[in-house]
């Protein structure tokens, strides 16, 4: 948005044509929408991620080791280092595969097309069941298991079988921002707390018809004790 920034005077000179750029007011408004629109989805994704890691302690140990290696206690979190977290990336992707925040995507067909011998008329609303797609045993080995390693860099994942943020030119515009926020929150939390299950934790998690947990996801946060250096 900053690269597309224009002044109010430039926007007014566009006459009846849409201006090719964003004014300060438009940038501020869009930024507010990003934060407001992403709050619920980001917090839900983080909840599922912590749940999946907690019930898979070996995965949690690998992630904590990666965080402690890059950011020891009280070490400042830098953007460049945060973007290089391989295991955290894998864990986030695997959690979104198992429990996508958007269990169904919808797109409007802009022109008539033929798919597998079936003609889809123009202006047909097409639903994409991401929850079902992400757990299809024909596409994923052991689809019900939490295996972050399936998203390791050497494994090429077909983008059409994993689309938690949608796909194409109309995918989630806040995807990179949401991923950065989730990585930052996970690093700061696991720097200072150990996360454990408790008697209120429902295992396995059960979802209602709206793909929401039937009971709240409850986990136990234990503050870490750090030895003085």
QUISULMO-V881131 format. One record per residue. RES is the residue in one letter. SS is DSSP state (@ for helix, = for strand, . for the rest). NEAR is the number of other C-alpha atoms within 10 Angstrom. D_LAST is the distance of its C-alpha to the last C-alpha in whole Angstrom. Layout:
RES_SS_NEAR_D_LAST / RES_SS_NEAR_D_LAST
This chain:
X_._14_44 / X_@_10_42 / X_@_7_44 / X_@_10_47 / X_=_15_47 / X_._17_50 / X_._12_52 / X_@_12_54 / X_@_9_57 / X_@_15_57 / X_@_16_57 / X_@_12_60 / X_._10_61 / X_._11_61 / X_._9_64 / X_._7_65 / X_._9_63 / X_._9_59 / X_._14_57 / X_._12_55 / X_._16_51 / X_=_20_50 / X_._20_50 / X_@_14_47 / X_@_11_48 / X_@_13_48 / X_@_17_45 / X_@_13_43 / X_@_11_46 / X_@_14_45 / X_@_14_41 / X_@_12_41 / X_@_13_43 / X_@_16_41 / X_@_14_38 / X_@_11_40 / X_@_12_42 / X_@_17_39 / X_@_12_37 / X_@_12_39 / X_@_15_39 / X_@_18_35 / X_@_16_34 / X_@_16_36 / X_@_21_35 / X_@_21_32 / X_@_16_33 / X_@_21_35 / X_@_21_32 / X_@_20_29 / X_@_23_32 / X_@_24_33 / X_@_22_29 / X_@_19_29 / X_._17_32 / X_._14_31 / X_@_13_28 / X_@_10_28 / X_@_20_28 / X_@_21_25 / X_@_13_23 / X_@_13_24 / X_@_23_24 / X_@_17_20 / X_@_15_19 / X_@_17_21 / X_@_21_19 / X_@_14_15 / X_@_10_16 / X_@_17_18 / X_._18_15 / X_._13_12 / X_._16_10 / X_._10_11 / X_._10_13 / X_._10_16 / X_._14_19 / X_._11_22 / X_@_11_26 / X_@_8_26 / X_@_10_23 / X_@_18_24 / X_._14_28 / X_._11_27 / X_._15_26 / X_@_15_29 / X_@_21_28 / X_@_24_27 / X_@_20_31 / X_@_19_32 / X_@_25_31 / X_@_22_32 / X_@_23_36 / X_@_23_36 / X_@_23_36 / X_@_23_38 / X_@_25_41 / X_@_21_41 / X_._23_41 / X_._24_42 / X_._23_41 / X_._17_45 / X_._19_47 / X_._16_50 / X_=_16_51 / X_=_11_54 / X_=_13_56 / X_=_11_59 / X_._14_61 / X_._12_63 / X_._10_65 / X_._12_67 / X_=_12_66 / X_=_9_67 / X_=_8_64 / X_._5_65 / X_._7_69 / X_=_8_68 / X_=_10_69 / X_=_16_66 / X_._13_68 / X_._12_67 / X_._12_65 / X_._13_64 / X_=_13_61 / X_=_12_59 / X_=_11_56 / X_=_15_53 / X_._13_52 / X_@_25_48 / X_@_22_47 / X_@_14_50 / X_@_19_49 / X_._23_46 / X_._20_47 / X_._15_50 / X_._12_50 / X_._9_52 / X_._13_49 / X_._14_46 / X_._12_46 / X_._12_45 / X_._15_44 / X_._13_43 / X_._13_40 / X_._18_37 / X_._20_36 / X_@_19_34 / X_@_16_35 / X_@_17_38 / X_@_18_37 / X_._15_35 / X_._12_36 / X_._8_39 / X_._9_41 / X_._9_43 / X_._12_44 / X_._9_47 / X_._11_46 / X_._11_49 / X_._15_48 / X_._21_45 / X_._22_45 / X_._23_42 / X_._18_43 / X_._21_46 / X_._13_48 / X_@_10_50 / X_@_7_50 / X_@_9_50 / X_._12_47 / X_._14_44 / X_._12_43 / X_._15_40 / X_@_15_39 / X_@_10_36 / X_@_13_35 / X_@_20_34 / X_@_17_33 / X_@_13_30 / X_@_14_30 / X_@_19_29 / X_@_19_27 / X_@_16_25 / X_@_14_25 / X_@_17_24 / X_@_21_21 / X_@_16_20 / X_@_14_21 / X_@_20_19 / X_@_20_16 / X_@_16_16 / X_=_14_19 / X_=_15_21 / X_=_21_24 / X_=_18_27 / X_._16_31 / X_._11_32 / X_._9_36 / X_._12_37 / X_._17_36 / X_._17_39 / X_._11_39 / X_._9_41 / X_._15_41 / X_._12_44 / X_=_12_46 / X_._9_49 / X_._7_52 / X_._8_49 / X_._15_47 / X_._15_44 / X_=_14_43 / X_._13_45 / X_._13_42 / X_._12_39 / X_._18_36 / X_._15_34 / X_._18_30 / X_=_15_28 / X_=_15_24 / X_=_11_21 / X_=_13_18 / X_._13_15 / X_._8_12 / X_._10_9 / X_._6_6 / X_._4_4 / X_._3_0
